[in-house]
């Protein structure tokens, strides 16, 4: 049985392997190509799906973020944010919050709006990042994506606290609002 993974868009990926110049295995997923010699995920690896649907095989790492902290952020999004279509990308010591905002006004052609709401065409963008700054005290700092036109991966420091709920509640309410761009 080949290793197969279906992402949120419904695309099927199959795990493949090739040798590097040094002879080490290099794992990758290939779309719609079930012709592979791999029958299982190698030990010490796991499947990772990026919020925009790209699929990778990554080495397992110890995450410093707890399930409770992820659930705190989800609950804050449900309670305080106007955005309902979002994804969380949990990295070792950070939680990136990605949102999808429909780029077409709702009074536009309903067929266009419906097509852009199809998961096949959605693109999510990182908006906020909650990073664990101190493992012992569970101090988190929050940053927002910068849209200054300089580098693509610039973040603006906003605040820090040992109360993740209060920190999330304070900032997720601005997602999808003009006030988001006033935060810094």
C-alpha positions in Angstrom: 0.0 0.0 0.0 1.5 3.3 -1.1 1.6 6.3 1.2 -1.2 8.6 0.1 -2.4 11.9 1.5 -5.4 14.1 0.5 -5.1 17.8 1.4 -8.0 20.1 2.2 -8.4 21.0 -1.5 -9.1 17.3 -2.3 -5.8 16.8 -4.2 -4.1 13.4 -3.8 -0.4 13.3 -3.1 1.8 10.2 -3.0 5.1 9.9 -1.1 8.2 9.4 -3.2 11.9 9.1 -2.4 15.1 10.0 -4.3 18.8 9.9 -3.3 20.8 13.0 -2.7 24.3 13.4 -4.1 25.6 12.0 -0.8 23.3 9.0 -1.1 20.9 10.0 1.6 17.1 9.6 1.1 15.1 12.8 0.2 11.4 12.4 0.7 8.8 14.4 -1.3 5.1 14.3 -2.2 4.0 14.2 -5.8 0.5 14.9 -7.1 -1.4 12.2 -8.9 1.5 9.7 -9.2 0.9 6.5 -7.3 3.9 4.8 -8.9 6.2 4.8 -5.8 8.2 2.3 -3.9 7.4 3.6 -0.4 4.8 1.6 1.5 5.0 3.5 4.8 6.1 6.8 6.4 9.8 6.4 7.5 10.3 6.3 11.3 10.9 9.7 12.8 8.9 11.5 10.1 5.4 12.9 9.8 3.1 14.5 7.1 2.8 18.2 7.3 0.2 20.2 5.4 0.8 23.9 4.9 -2.3 26.0 5.4 -2.4 26.6 1.6 -2.4 22.8 0.9 1.2 22.0 0.1 2.2 18.7 1.5 5.6 17.8 2.9 7.2 15.0 4.9 9.1 16.5 7.8 11.1 15.2 10.7 9.0 14.9 13.9 9.9 17.6 16.4 8.9 18.3 19.9 6.4 21.1 19.9 6.6 23.4 22.8 3.0 24.6 22.3 0.4 22.6 24.2 -3.0 21.4 23.0 -4.7 23.6 25.6 -2.9 26.7 24.2 -4.1 25.8 20.7 -7.6 25.3 22.0 -7.4 28.7 23.8 -6.6 30.4 20.5 -9.4 28.5 18.7 -11.9 29.5 21.3 -10.8 33.1 21.1 -11.3 33.1 17.4 -14.8 31.6 17.7 -15.8 34.2 20.4 -14.1 37.4 19.3 -13.1 37.3 15.6 -15.4 38.2 12.7 -13.3 35.8 10.6 -14.7 32.3 10.5 -12.5 30.8 7.8 -9.0 30.5 9.3 -6.3 27.9 9.9 -3.7 27.5 12.6 -0.2 26.5 11.7 1.6 25.1 14.8 5.3 25.2 14.6 7.8 24.3 17.4 7.3 27.4 19.5 4.8 29.5 17.5 1.2 29.4 16.4 0.6 31.2 13.1 -2.9 32.3 12.4 -3.8 32.3 8.7 -7.1 33.8 7.4 -9.0 33.7 4.2 -11.0 36.7 3.2 -13.2 36.6 0.2 -11.6 39.1 -2.3 -14.9 39.7 -4.1 -17.7 41.8 -2.6 -20.8 39.8 -1.9 -22.9 41.9 -4.1 -20.9 40.7 -7.1 -21.9 37.9 -9.4 -22.9 34.9 -7.2 -21.2 32.4 -9.5 -17.8 34.2 -9.0 -18.3 34.4 -5.2 -19.2 30.7 -5.1 -16.2 29.7 -7.3 -13.8 31.7 -5.1 -15.3 30.0 -2.0 -14.4 26.6 -3.3 -11.4 25.2 -1.4 -9.6 24.5 -4.7 -9.1 28.3 -5.1 -8.7 29.6 -1.5 -5.4 31.1 -0.4 -4.7 31.8 3.2 -2.4 34.4 4.5 -0.6 34.6 7.9 -1.9 37.5 9.9 -0.9 36.9 13.5 1.9 34.9 15.2 1.8 33.9 18.8 5.3 32.8 19.9 6.3 31.2 23.2 9.0 33.5 24.5 9.5 31.8 27.9 8.8 28.1 28.4 8.7 28.2 32.2 6.4 31.2 32.7 4.4 30.4 29.4 5.1 34.0 28.3 3.7 34.6 24.7 4.4 37.5 22.4 2.1 38.4 19.5 3.1 39.9 16.2 1.2 40.9 13.2 2.1 40.7 9.5 3.6 43.9 8.2 2.3 45.2 4.9 4.9 48.0 4.4 5.9 46.7 1.0 9.5 45.9 2.0 10.2 42.2 2.6 7.4 39.6 2.5 8.2 38.1 5.8 8.2 41.1 8.2 6.4 41.1 11.4 5.5 43.9 13.8 5.7 43.3 17.6 2.4 44.0 19.3 2.5 42.8 22.9 3.4 40.0 25.3 1.7 38.3 28.3 1.6 35.1 30.3 -2.2 35.2 29.8 -2.6 33.7 26.2 -6.4 34.1 26.4 -6.3 37.8 27.1 -3.6 38.3 24.5 -5.6 36.5 21.8 -8.9 38.2 22.8 -7.2 41.6 22.5 -6.0 41.0 19.0 -8.1 38.5 17.0 -11.1 40.9 17.1 -9.2 43.1 14.7 -8.8 40.4 12.0 -10.6 41.4 8.8 -11.1 45.0 10.1 -9.4 48.3 9.2 -8.3 48.5 12.8 -5.9 45.6 12.1 -3.6 48.0 10.2 -3.5 50.4 13.2 -2.0 47.7 15.5 1.7 48.2 16.2 
